[in-house]
Amino acid sequence: MIKMFIDLFKNRDIRNRILFTLAIMFVFRLGAGIPAPMVNTGKLLAGISDDSILGMMNLLGGGALQEFSVLAMGVGPYITASIIIQLLAMDVIPQLTEMAKSGAQGKMKMDKITRYVAVVLAFLQSFTMTYAFDISYGILINDSLAVYFYVSVVLTAGTMFLLWLADRISSFGIGNGVSMIIFAGIVSNIPFRFSQAFQSLVDTSSNAALFAGVLNFALFVAMYLAIIILVIFMSNAVRKIPIQYTSSSMRQGKNDITYLPLKINSASVIPVIFASAVMTAPVTVLSFFPQGDFYSTLADILNFQKPLGLSIYVVLIILFTFFYTGLQVDPEKISENLNKSGTYIPGIRPGTETKEYLGKVLNRITVLGALFLAFIAALPYVLPMISNLPTSVSVGGTGIIIVVGVAMETMKDLQGKLTQKSYRGFNSR
């Protein structure tokens, strides 16, 4: 690993890409600290909790929403637009379906449409959020319609500026630009979380309390590292299905067997985001209006920190995992591709039987992926129920899955670029 990092920085092109990416991240974090105009951020700092849809948006924005900076919306509207367009392209709108099947040119058109939708969503979310926060916390210096419009335009421009930065990273940096922006935002909050955990767990009133507190903090760090290792293991976990080339295939011999890898967690972190939105959106929206008995009952039912609400959350994650995996992985399409490439699964007939077999395997491994996502997402709420760990100290959660996933994809991208440079050097000789 150390040798790889040395090789990366020895390569001029890769070194420049890494430094360029770090510079863009610095610009992002600098912008995240610039407050939006005509906003009193001091009234908002204590108004956002981690177990709300605002907390999820704050996570994706790297804490910018809590400070209501010019980049407060983050890349959330673009992610939402991407999911919407992706779902509509699943045989809902024929034009989008045709674009999705048209290769690189079609994907470019879909990305352009996604950005137009992102602009609209960013403005609507910005206007709604500005109005709601002003009603709840009185954050605006002047609450006229013109001010709402002005602040919303600034926040929308901030989102599109972030997308432009993400494009620069994708073109001249390393990894996927949008993923790297989200990664930078989450990682920037990790030192604060560890500091908060240390202050909550370590009591300096006596030597005995200090010693016990340090042990508790060490246990917290060990659990954090163990969860990261688990996330890495599950992210790499695949079910290898043996496939064999027919005798007419010229690429391999008749008896050569290779494998079709199916990821255990094909849905990534999307089901957790969906489930969080479904659970928290009604309560969040109703909290901006006069609160009655219905609000209190609903808030009590959907409370993550109570067994009933947490159970609903876990069930929703499992259901959304199966739903989104079905959208991402199509056994019928895989079966067709295998047939076209002259390959088959030993002991399974091509066509319908192969599709049914792949569907059964996919359902079985998705159970493990769904349980894994539910465990990681529920862990921050389960631990305070069964231990003395304060609710302000979270272990696990969506952020770790995102950070680990982006880090692993970025490392693969760097390894690919390094290998590509090595082959070019070899060929030049």
N, C-alpha and C positions, 0 to 999 in steps of 0.2 A: 504493500500500500504506500509506504513512504517513497519507495523507488518510483512508483507511478506519479506521485505528486512532483517529485523532482523532474521527471521526464516531461510532465505537463508544462512546468515553468521554464524548462530548457527550450521548448518549442516556442518560437517567437509569435506565430499566429495564434496559438492557443493561449499563450500568456496575455496577449493583447485583448483577446476575447474575454478572458476572466477579469482583467482590470476594467474593461469597458462595462461589463455587467455590474461590477462593484460600484462603479461611478454612477450608473443609472439608479442602483438601489439607494445610493446616498442622496441623489436628487429626490427620489420618492420619499425617503424618510424626512428630508428637509421640508418638502411640501406638506407632509402629514402633520407637521408642527405649526403650519401657518393657519390661524383661525379664519373662518369665513367672515366676510365683512358684516358689520352691524349685528354681531352675535355676542352675547355674554356667556362664554363657555363655562364660567364658574358654577352656574346654576344647573349644568347638565352633567357634571362629572360623576355625581352620585346617583344619577337617574337610570343608568343602564346596568342590568344584571346579566350574568353569563347565560342564564337559562331562559332567555327570551329571544325572539326573532331579531331584536335589535342587537342582542349580544352576538348572534351569529353574523350579522352584518358588520358589527364592530370587529369580529375576529377576521373576516375576509378583508377588511380595510386596515388591518394592523393597528387598531385603536384609534384611527382617525375620526370615526363617528362619535366616539365618546368626547373627543375634544372639538367636534364639529368644525374640522379644518376644511380647507378648500378641496381636499381629496376625501371628504367624509364618506362618500358613497362607494369608494374603492372601485373594484372591477365587478362588483356584485351584479349591477344591471346587465353587463355583458354576459356573465355566466347564466343569468336567468334567461336572457334572450337566446343564448346558445341552446339551452335545454328545450325551450319552446320550439325553436326552429327544428331541432333534432327530432322532437316528438311529432311535429307536423309533417316531417319528411317520411315518417313511417306509414306510407300509404294513406295519409289523411288529405294532404294537398298534392294532387298529381304533379304539378309543376315543380314543387320542391323535391318530390320523390325522383323525378327525372333528373334534376340537378345533382342529387346525391349519387346517382348512378353514372354521371357523365365524366367521372375522373377529376383531374386537377382543375380543369376549367369550370366544372360545375361547383366544385368546392369553393372556388374563388367567388363565384356569384352568390353562393349561400352565405359566405362570410360577409360580403357587402350588405346583404339583406339583414344579417344578424346585427351588424353595426348600426344600421338605420333603426332597427327595433330597439337596440340598446340606448340610442339617443332619446327615443320617446319614453322608454321605461325609466331612464335616469332622471329625466325632467319630472315625470309623474311622481316617482319616488321622492325626489328632492323636495318638490312642492308639498306633498303630503307630509313628509317627515318634518319639514320646517314649520308647517302649520300645527302639526300635532305637538311638537316639542314646545312651540311657543304657547299653545293652550295649556300644556301640562306644567311647564317649568318657567315660562316667561323669558325665553332666551333672547328674543329680539328687542333691540333698543326702540324700534318703531314697528308696530304691527299692521302697517297699511298693506294693501294688496300689491302696490308697486314694490315694496320691500320683499314680500314673499316671492314675487316674480324674479327680482334681482338676485336674491340669494339662490334660488333654484337654478337660474342660468349659470351662476358661478360654480355650483356643485356639479351641474351637468358637464360644464367645460372641464372641471377637474377629472371627472371620469374618463372623458375622451382624451385628455392629456395623458392619463395613466395608460390607456390603450395604445397611444402613440409611443410611450416609453416601452411598453411591452413589445411592440413591433420592432423597435430598435434592438431590444435584447434578442429577439428571435432571428433578426437579420445579421447582427454584428456581434452578438454575445454568445452565451451558452444556454442551452435548454429552451424550454417553452417560455415565452415572455410573460404571459398572463400567470402561469404557475409560479414563476420566479417572483413576481410582484406579491402574490399571496404569501409565498414562502417568506419573503423579507418582512412582511407585516407581522406574521405569526412569530417568527424567530425574535423580532425586536421586543416582543412582550415576555419572552422566556426569562430573562434576568429579573424582571419585576416580579414574576410569579415565584421564582425561587427566593427572592428577598422577602416577599410577603409570607411564604411558607416558613422561612427562618424566624421571622418576627412572631408568627403565630405559635410555633412549636417550641421555641427556645425561651425559657424563663431564666432571667439573670438575677433573680432575687436571692438565690443561695447557690452554693457549690453543687449540692445534690440535685437541685432543680435544673441547674445549668447542664450537668452531666446527663440527666435523663432527657432533657430537651435536645441536646446534641445527638444522642442516640436515636431519638424520634426523627430528627431531621435526616440523619444518615439512612434510616429505614425508608424515609420518603424518597430520597435520591435513588436508593437501590430499587425501589418499586418503579420509579420513573424509568430507570435504565432497563429494567426487566420488561416493561411494557413496550419500550422502543424495540427491544430485541424480538418480542412477540410480533409486533407490527411488521418488522422486516421479514421475519420468517413467513408470515401469512401473505405478505405482498409477493414473495417469490414462489409461494406454494402453487404447484400446478398438478393436474391429473394428466398423466401421459397415456394417450390412447395409441396403441401400436397400429401403424398403417403400413401396407406393403404395396410395392409397385407391381403392376401387371407385367407379364413377359414381353408385351409389346412396347413397354416404356424403354426409351434409350438412355434414360438418366441413371438408372440403377439396375442392378441385376435382379433376377427373379426372386432370389431368396433374401435379398436385402430388406431389412425392416427399419423403418424410422418411426418417429412418434409425433402425434398431434397433441400439443399442449393446450389444456383448458385451465384457465386460472381459477383458483378456488374463490377469489373475490374479484369477479369481473366487473362489479358495479362500483368499485372504489368507494369514495366517501359520499356519493350522491344520495343514497338512501337515508343517511343520517341527516343531511340537509333538508331533504323532503319531509322527513318525519318531524324534525324540529320546527319547520315552517307550519305544518299542519297543526301541531300541538300548541304553538305559541302565538300564531297569527290572530286567532279569535280573541284571546285574552288581551294581547297587545293593542288591538284596534279598539276594543271596548274600554280599555283603560283611559283612552283619550276623551271619553264622554262621561256624563254623570253616572256614577256606579250605584247599582241597586242590588237586590237579592240575587237576580239571575247572574250578574257578574261575579258575585262572591261564590255562588255555587259552582259556576263553571271554572273559576280560578282554582277552587279547592280540588275539583276533579282532575284538572290538567296540571296539577302541581308536580313537577319532577321529583321533589323531595319527599313525596308521600308514595306509599306502595302502589295505590291505584293508578296515579298519574304515570309513575315509572313503568308499570306493567303495560299501560296503553302505548307508551313511548317505545318499548321493546317490541311489542307486537307490530306496530307501524313500521319500524325499521326492518323487521323480517319480511313483511309483506312488500315493502318498497324494494327490498333487495331482489326478491323473485321477479317483481315487475320490471325493474330496470335491467336486470340480467337478461330477461327475455327480449328486451329491446336491443341490447348490445350484442348478444350472441344468438344467431339464428341457426338452429340445427339443420333446417332444410337447405339453407344457403351453403353451409359447410358440406353437406352431403353432395350437393350439385358440384361444388368446386373439386371435391375429391374425385367425383366421377369424370369431370372434364380433364383432370390432370393424370388420369390413368392409375389411380390408387384406390385401395379398398381396405376395410378393417377385416383382418383375418377372422373367419367364422361368421361374418355378418354380410348378408347380401346387400349390394348397392341399391340405392333408391330409398324406398319407404322404410325398409328394415333398418338401414343405416341412420336415417333421420330419427326414428323412434329410439334406437339405441343411444344416440348422442343426446337426445332429450332426457332420457332416464339418467344418464351419467351426469348431465348438467344439473338436473334437479337435486341429485344426491350431494354433489360438491357445493351447490349453492346453499344447502342447509348449513354446512360448516362456515361458509363465508358470511351468512346472515347472523349466525350465532356469534361469530367473531366481532362483527360490527356492533351488534347489540351489547356485547360484553364491554368493549372499549368505550362506547358512548354512554353506557349506564354506570360505569365504574365511578366517575366523579360524584354521582348521587348516592351510590350504594355504600361507599366507604364511610361517609359521615353517619349513616344509619346504623352501622354495625361496629363503629369504632369512635374514638374520641377526636378524630381528625376534624378540624373546623370546616364548615361549609365553604369558607373563603379560600381554602387550599384544595385545589383540584388535581387529581392524578388521572391520567388518561385523557379521553375526550377526542373530539374531531380534529383539533389542531395537530396532534401527534401523527395521525394517519396522513394528513395533508403534507406535513413537513417531511416525514419519512418517504412518502411516495415521490415527492418532487426531488428530494435529495438523491434517491436511487435512480430516477430517470435522468437527472443531470449527470450523474457519474457514468451512466451508460453512454450518454451523448459524448462526454469527454473521452471515454475509452474508444468510442468509435472514431472520433476525430484523430486521436493519437495513432490508432491502427491505420487509418487512412493515410496519415502523413508518413508512417513507416513504409507502407507499400509504395507510396510515391517515390520515397527515397531509394527504395530497392530497385524500382523500375528505371530510375534515372541513371543508375549505374550501368 
